[in-house]
Amino acid sequence: MTVKAQQAASGWKRQLKNEFSAIAFLAPFLIPLLVFYIWPLLRGAYISLHSWTILGMEKYVGFNNYTKILTNSDFYKYLWNSLYFVILVVPIIISLGLLLALLIHRKIPFQTMFRSIYFLPYVLSVSVISFIWLRMFDSKHGLVNVILEALGLSSVHWLTNPKAAWWSIVIATVWWTVGFVMVLFLAGLQEISQELYEAADIDGASSLHKFRFITLPGLSSVMKVQIFFQIIAGLKLFGQVQIMTNGGPGDTTNTIIRYIYVTGFKKDMFGLAAAQSTLFCIFMLLIAGVQYMVVNRKES
């Protein structure tokens, strides 16, 4: 074997060794990903092609489940309900989280205590926060209506009025997650160099101009992550609806995730529910793709 061939073989072995080393380091992440995400996704796609009940597979139906879903107006209705919630909640969470971060970022007394107070609800589970707000929004004895009546205002049927029901879910969700958004924005604010603000002060820039031309650009990467995360989380809304309104009044607050849950676990139609889940997964991938293209277009 020539020297050049030996060098090529040695280089190939070294590269192969590096590839295996990389896979070994990634294994603690890849194995759970394959077991808990990729395999269930593939299994769900397989189940969606069958008539499947709690007893197991009954027969192969091909794409009949998908045809039923796409020709059923309920699927589009509940998909819109999920989108409607995203439209309501995401701007509020992002704006309020940024505002709280800006306020706490200032040197104020008890700064650490305020951070802990705002972040504390996020450590609770969705079931806990939903039950808390279910009691808070009780029409007769809820704290919210008690406060409204004390102020001389009329009480609101928060969970039985169609418009109020959505806002009750929005309020509960904002209270639960705004602390997490605030903490991420605080981390982004700490990465912005103070020299930029000092230079702006020397040039006589106003607070609004500093916010527009220094703070917002400095938080752009955090903002993109926040918006992406909150949109995906909003589309997956389930716990608050299930506990607080049970999809009501009527079907007003019924979301696509609860629709899938009812199809599978209430109606015992797991094949159809798997098809709904597959279509919803494709829809979320499209949403993620659109966000990616919009972000890249702005950056270029």
NORJOUR-V932221 format. One record per helix or strand of 2 or more residues. SS is the DSSP state (a for helix, b for strand). FROM is the first residue (numbers start at 1). TO is the last residue. If there is no record, write none. Layout:
# NORJOUR-V932221
SS/FROM/TO
SS/FROM/TO
This chain:
# NORJOUR-V932221
a/3/47
b/50/53
b/56/60
a/64/70
a/73/105
a/111/123
a/126/136
a/143/150
a/162/190
a/194/202
a/207/218
a/220/235
a/239/245
a/256/266
a/270/299
